[in-house]
Amino acid sequence: MRDVAVISWAQSPMVGDAGALNEVELIMPVVQKALADAGLESVQDVDFTCSGSCDYLQGASFAFVSGVDALGAVPPIKESHVEMDAAWALYEAWLKIQMGQADSALVYGFAKSSPGDLPSVLSLQLDPYYLAPLWPDSISLAGLQARAMLDAGVISETDMAEVVVRSRGNARNNANAQLAGDVTIDELLAQPMYVSPLRKHDCCPVSDGASAMVICTVEKARALGHPYAVIKGIDHRIESNNLGARDLTRSVSTEQAAAAAGVAQGPVDIAELHAPFSHQEIILERALGLSEDTRVNLSGGVLAGNLMMAAGLDRIGEVAMRICAGEAGRGVAHATSGACLQQNMVVVLEAE
């Protein structure tokens, strides 16, 4: 296996409504910054480019192609796309490097979610015969999961509020965060129910924006002379899309991915978890076997800002940049897709 390094990551501000900015205008600044931070002049300086997005957010077939305009159409490049969070675009790029077809790659993800009804749009990823025709939105399904956990006694509403308090507090140090500030558990529990048993703060906000990352072989990273974090383990697993066929109070796929990626093979200093709902962060902490010493979601996580189709990549970027800055020696990043944590990716990153 070839060691692959993350050498740069750029994220746009997470805003509730990007206004008149289109997808290309959201992508260009982060792509240019990621390349510049890696010491590269243009996309021509990388061997492969892969993006993650969702055509349903724009409502047009092959809408992701318009995003390629941000890279420049001429001269042609080796380019690919996943209809997934950009964390899976990173996985494709990682495989490309493993196969020797590339030594470096640019990965980016983008979404402008504000024009539509995102929770309803996400219903389209459900089973097309039994669930999708009922149009259950993502918040309602998460509410079912939270209710199952509360009824089983594995969490309390106070536990959920503690996650939000930590998220908002950590987000104060994140210039790109959408939601940040000091709140108390009592203040949060006094808020009305939004979709029982979830209150509005238990749900991630709708955010517009984009993120980009440059990865390469460790040998190339050394030649470029920039700090980098090494991907030491990466794995993703999927569970049934039939919600009645799995235990919603735990994430078996995350447990399996964590074991395959080698999370338990060393101490975890920091972790960034892609948990769109407060109770899911608790599920993921337990699935990953994190200790009380692990600092979780120092960025505020997706409860502080959720760049749809880039939030998973952002978790990897957050961990990688903190390792590059010397704030941690080993970290874990997590990305998810699908209803109630259906698909999960786990990435272990270390300082060399």
C-alpha positions as CSV (number, residue, x, y, z in Angstrom):
1,M,0.0,0.0,0.0
2,R,1.2,3.5,-0.8
3,D,1.1,6.1,2.0
4,V,-1.1,9.0,0.9
5,A,-0.8,12.5,2.4
6,V,-3.4,15.2,2.9
7,I,-1.4,18.5,2.2
8,S,-4.1,21.1,1.9
9,W,-7.8,21.8,2.5
10,A,-10.0,24.8,2.0
11,Q,-13.5,25.4,3.0
12,S,-15.9,28.3,2.2
13,P,-17.9,30.0,4.9
14,M,-21.0,28.0,5.8
15,V,-24.0,30.2,5.1
16,G,-27.7,29.6,5.2
17,D,-28.2,31.3,1.9
18,A,-25.4,32.1,-0.6
19,G,-27.8,34.4,-2.5
20,A,-27.0,34.9,-6.2
21,L,-23.7,33.0,-6.1
22,N,-23.9,29.9,-8.3
23,E,-22.1,26.6,-7.8
24,V,-19.1,27.6,-9.9
25,E,-18.6,30.8,-7.9
26,L,-18.7,28.7,-4.7
27,I,-16.2,26.2,-6.0
28,M,-13.5,28.4,-7.6
29,P,-12.2,30.2,-4.4
30,V,-11.8,26.9,-2.4
31,V,-10.1,25.1,-5.4
32,Q,-7.7,27.9,-5.9
33,K,-6.9,28.2,-2.2
34,A,-6.3,24.4,-1.9
35,L,-4.0,24.4,-4.8
36,A,-2.1,27.5,-3.7
37,D,-1.7,26.1,-0.1
38,A,-0.3,22.9,-1.7
39,G,2.2,25.0,-3.7
40,L,0.6,24.2,-7.0
41,E,-0.3,26.8,-9.6
42,S,-3.3,25.1,-11.3
43,V,-5.4,22.0,-11.7
44,Q,-2.9,20.9,-14.4
45,D,-0.4,20.3,-11.7
46,V,-2.4,17.3,-10.2
47,D,-2.8,13.9,-11.9
48,F,-6.5,13.4,-11.1
49,T,-9.6,15.4,-10.1
50,C,-12.7,14.0,-8.4
51,S,-15.8,15.8,-7.1
52,G,-18.8,15.0,-4.9
53,S,-22.2,16.5,-5.3
54,C,-25.9,15.7,-5.8
55,D,-27.8,16.5,-9.0
56,Y,-31.1,16.5,-7.1
57,L,-30.1,19.6,-5.2
58,Q,-30.0,21.5,-8.6
59,G,-32.9,19.5,-10.1
60,A,-31.1,18.7,-13.4
61,S,-29.5,15.7,-14.9
62,F,-25.7,15.8,-14.9
63,A,-25.8,19.1,-13.1
64,F,-22.4,18.4,-11.6
65,V,-20.8,19.0,-15.0
66,S,-21.4,22.7,-14.5
67,G,-19.1,22.6,-11.5
68,V,-16.3,21.5,-13.7
69,D,-16.3,25.0,-15.2
70,A,-14.6,26.1,-12.1
71,L,-11.6,24.1,-13.1
72,G,-11.3,25.2,-16.7
73,A,-12.4,23.2,-19.7
74,V,-9.1,23.5,-21.7
75,P,-6.8,21.7,-21.7
76,P,-8.7,18.5,-20.7
77,I,-8.0,16.8,-17.4
78,K,-8.5,13.3,-15.9
79,E,-11.7,13.9,-14.0
80,S,-14.4,11.9,-12.2
81,H,-17.4,12.4,-10.0
82,V,-19.4,10.6,-7.3
83,E,-23.0,11.3,-6.5
84,M,-22.0,11.2,-2.9
85,D,-20.3,13.3,-0.2
86,A,-16.9,14.3,-1.4
87,A,-15.4,12.0,1.3
88,W,-16.2,9.2,-1.2
89,A,-14.5,11.3,-4.0
90,L,-11.4,11.2,-1.8
91,Y,-11.8,7.5,-1.5
92,E,-11.8,7.2,-5.3
93,A,-8.8,9.4,-5.6
94,W,-7.0,7.4,-2.9
95,L,-7.7,4.2,-4.9
96,K,-6.4,5.9,-8.0
97,I,-3.1,6.6,-6.2
98,Q,-3.0,3.1,-4.8
99,M,-3.3,1.7,-8.3
100,G,-0.4,3.8,-9.5
101,Q,-2.5,5.7,-11.9
102,A,-1.9,9.0,-10.1
103,D,0.5,10.5,-7.6
104,S,-1.6,13.5,-6.7
105,A,-5.3,14.5,-6.8
106,L,-7.6,17.4,-6.2
107,V,-10.9,16.5,-4.5
108,Y,-13.8,18.9,-4.0
109,G,-17.4,18.9,-3.0
110,F,-20.2,21.4,-3.3
111,A,-23.8,22.1,-2.8
112,K,-26.3,25.0,-2.8
113,S,-29.0,23.5,-0.7
114,S,-31.0,26.7,0.3
115,P,-33.2,27.0,-2.8
116,G,-35.0,23.7,-2.1
117,D,-36.4,21.7,0.7
118,L,-33.3,19.7,1.7
119,P,-35.0,17.3,4.2
120,S,-37.5,16.3,1.6
121,V,-35.0,16.0,-1.3
122,L,-33.1,13.5,0.8
123,S,-36.1,11.3,0.8
124,L,-35.1,10.4,-2.8
125,Q,-32.3,8.3,-1.5
126,L,-34.6,5.9,0.3
127,D,-35.9,2.5,-0.9
128,P,-37.9,3.4,-4.1
129,Y,-40.6,0.8,-3.5
130,Y,-41.5,1.0,0.2
131,L,-40.1,4.1,1.8
132,A,-39.6,6.9,-0.8
133,P,-43.3,6.9,-1.9
134,L,-44.2,7.8,1.7
135,W,-41.9,10.9,1.5
136,P,-40.5,10.7,5.0
137,D,-38.1,13.6,5.4
138,S,-34.6,13.2,6.9
139,I,-35.5,15.0,10.1
140,S,-38.5,12.8,10.8
141,L,-36.5,9.6,10.2
142,A,-33.8,10.9,12.6
143,G,-36.6,11.6,15.1
144,L,-37.6,7.9,14.9
145,Q,-34.0,7.0,15.6
146,A,-33.7,9.4,18.6
147,R,-37.0,8.1,20.0
148,A,-35.8,4.5,19.8
149,M,-32.7,5.5,21.7
150,L,-34.6,7.4,24.4
151,D,-37.1,4.6,24.8
152,A,-34.2,2.1,25.1
153,G,-32.7,4.2,27.8
154,V,-29.3,4.5,26.0
155,I,-29.4,8.3,25.9
156,S,-31.3,11.2,27.6
157,E,-32.4,14.5,26.3
158,T,-29.7,16.0,28.5
159,D,-27.1,14.0,26.7
160,M,-28.3,15.4,23.4
161,A,-28.2,18.9,24.8
162,E,-24.7,18.4,26.0
163,V,-23.6,17.6,22.4
164,V,-25.1,20.9,21.2
165,V,-23.5,22.9,24.0
166,R,-20.1,21.5,23.0
167,S,-20.7,22.1,19.3
168,R,-21.7,25.7,19.7
169,G,-18.9,26.4,22.1
170,N,-16.2,24.8,19.9
171,A,-17.6,26.6,16.8
172,R,-16.6,29.9,18.3
173,N,-13.1,29.2,17.2
174,N,-14.2,28.3,13.6
175,A,-14.4,31.4,11.4
176,N,-16.5,29.5,8.8
177,A,-19.1,28.2,11.3
178,Q,-22.8,29.1,10.7
179,L,-23.9,28.5,14.3
180,A,-21.7,29.3,17.3
181,G,-22.0,30.8,20.8
182,D,-22.4,30.0,24.5
183,V,-25.6,28.2,25.4
184,T,-26.6,26.2,28.4
185,I,-28.3,22.8,28.8
186,D,-31.3,24.4,30.5
187,E,-31.7,26.9,27.8
188,L,-31.7,24.2,25.1
189,L,-34.1,21.9,27.0
190,A,-36.5,24.9,27.4
191,Q,-36.8,25.1,23.6
192,P,-40.0,23.7,22.0
193,M,-40.0,20.4,20.1
194,Y,-39.4,20.7,16.4
195,V,-39.9,17.1,15.2
196,S,-40.4,15.2,18.5
197,P,-38.1,14.3,20.2
198,L,-35.8,16.6,18.3
199,R,-35.6,20.3,19.0
200,K,-34.3,22.6,16.2
201,H,-30.8,22.8,17.7
202,D,-30.6,19.0,17.6
203,C,-30.6,19.2,13.8
204,C,-27.8,20.5,11.5
205,P,-28.6,23.7,9.6
206,V,-29.0,23.9,5.9
207,S,-25.8,25.5,4.5
208,D,-24.4,26.5,1.1
209,G,-20.8,26.3,0.2
210,A,-17.9,24.1,-1.1
211,S,-14.7,22.5,0.1
212,A,-11.5,21.3,-1.7
213,M,-8.5,19.2,-0.8
214,V,-5.2,18.1,-2.3
215,I,-3.8,14.7,-1.6
216,C,-0.7,13.0,-2.9
217,T,1.9,10.4,-2.2
218,V,4.1,11.0,0.8
219,E,7.1,11.2,-1.5
220,K,5.5,14.0,-3.5
221,A,4.4,15.8,-0.3
222,R,8.0,15.7,0.9
223,A,9.2,17.2,-2.4
224,L,6.6,20.0,-2.1
225,G,8.0,20.8,1.4
226,H,4.6,21.4,3.1
227,P,3.4,19.9,6.4
228,Y,1.1,16.9,5.8
229,A,-1.0,14.3,7.5
230,V,-0.8,10.6,6.4
231,I,-3.9,8.5,5.7
232,K,-3.0,5.4,7.7
233,G,-6.4,3.7,7.4
234,I,-9.6,4.1,5.4
235,D,-12.7,2.0,5.1
236,H,-16.4,2.4,4.5
237,R,-19.4,0.1,5.0
238,I,-23.1,0.2,4.3
239,E,-26.2,-1.2,6.1
240,S,-29.6,-2.1,4.9
241,N,-31.8,0.8,3.6
242,N,-34.7,-1.0,5.3
243,L,-34.8,0.8,8.6
244,G,-36.7,-2.0,10.2
245,A,-33.9,-4.4,9.4
246,R,-31.3,-2.8,11.6
247,D,-30.8,-1.6,15.1
248,L,-31.1,2.2,14.9
249,T,-29.6,2.7,18.4
250,R,-26.1,1.7,17.2
251,S,-24.0,2.0,14.0
252,V,-22.7,-1.5,13.1
253,S,-21.2,-0.2,9.8
254,T,-19.2,2.4,11.7
255,E,-18.0,-0.3,14.1
256,Q,-16.9,-2.5,11.2
257,A,-15.3,0.4,9.3
258,A,-13.4,1.5,12.4
259,A,-12.0,-2.0,12.9
260,A,-10.9,-2.3,9.3
261,A,-9.3,1.2,9.4
262,G,-7.4,0.4,12.5
263,V,-8.9,3.0,14.9
264,A,-8.1,0.9,18.0
265,Q,-4.4,0.5,17.0
266,G,-3.3,3.6,18.8
267,P,-4.5,6.6,20.9
268,V,-7.0,9.0,19.2
269,D,-6.1,12.6,20.0
270,I,-8.9,14.2,18.0
271,A,-12.0,13.1,16.1
272,E,-14.3,14.8,13.7
273,L,-17.7,13.1,13.4
274,H,-20.2,13.7,10.6
275,A,-23.3,13.6,12.8
276,P,-26.2,15.7,11.3
277,F,-28.2,15.2,14.5
278,S,-27.1,15.5,18.1
279,H,-28.0,11.9,19.1
280,Q,-26.0,10.5,16.2
281,E,-22.8,12.0,17.6
282,I,-23.3,9.8,20.7
283,I,-23.9,6.8,18.5
284,L,-20.7,7.4,16.6
285,E,-18.5,8.1,19.7
286,R,-19.6,4.7,21.0
287,A,-19.1,2.9,17.6
288,L,-15.6,4.3,17.3
289,G,-14.7,3.4,20.9
290,L,-13.5,6.9,21.6
291,S,-12.1,7.6,25.1
292,E,-12.9,10.5,27.3
293,D,-9.5,12.0,26.4
294,T,-10.4,12.3,22.7
295,R,-11.3,15.8,21.7
296,V,-14.4,15.6,19.5
297,N,-15.6,18.0,16.9
298,L,-13.3,20.9,17.8
299,S,-14.7,22.6,14.7
300,G,-18.2,22.4,16.0
301,G,-19.1,19.6,13.6
302,V,-22.0,19.7,11.2
303,L,-24.3,21.0,14.0
304,A,-22.4,24.3,13.5
305,G,-22.6,24.2,9.7
306,N,-23.5,21.5,7.2
307,L,-22.1,21.8,3.7
308,M,-24.1,19.1,2.0
309,M,-22.0,16.9,-0.1
310,A,-18.8,18.3,1.4
311,A,-19.4,17.8,5.2
312,G,-17.7,14.4,5.2
313,L,-14.7,15.7,3.4
314,D,-14.6,18.6,5.8
315,R,-14.3,16.2,8.7
316,I,-11.2,14.7,7.1
317,G,-9.8,18.2,6.4
318,E,-10.3,19.4,9.9
319,V,-8.4,16.5,11.4
320,A,-5.6,16.7,8.8
321,M,-5.0,20.4,9.2
322,R,-4.8,20.1,13.0
323,I,-2.2,17.3,12.6
324,C,-0.3,19.5,10.2
325,A,-0.4,22.3,12.7
326,G,1.0,20.0,15.4
327,E,-2.2,20.1,17.5
328,A,-2.5,16.3,17.4
329,G,-0.5,13.2,16.5
330,R,-3.3,10.9,15.5
331,G,-6.9,11.5,14.6
332,V,-10.1,9.9,13.3
333,A,-12.5,11.4,10.7
334,H,-15.9,10.1,9.9
335,A,-18.3,10.7,7.0
336,T,-21.9,9.4,6.5
337,S,-24.5,9.3,3.9
338,G,-28.1,8.0,3.8
339,A,-30.9,7.9,6.4
340,C,-30.0,7.3,10.1
341,L,-26.3,6.7,9.5
342,Q,-26.8,4.1,6.7
343,Q,-23.4,4.4,5.1
344,N,-20.3,5.3,7.0
345,M,-16.6,6.0,6.2
346,V,-13.8,6.0,8.8
347,V,-10.4,7.6,8.1
348,V,-7.4,7.4,10.4
349,L,-4.8,10.1,10.0
350,E,-1.4,10.4,11.6
351,A,1.6,12.7,11.7
352,E,4.6,11.1,10.0
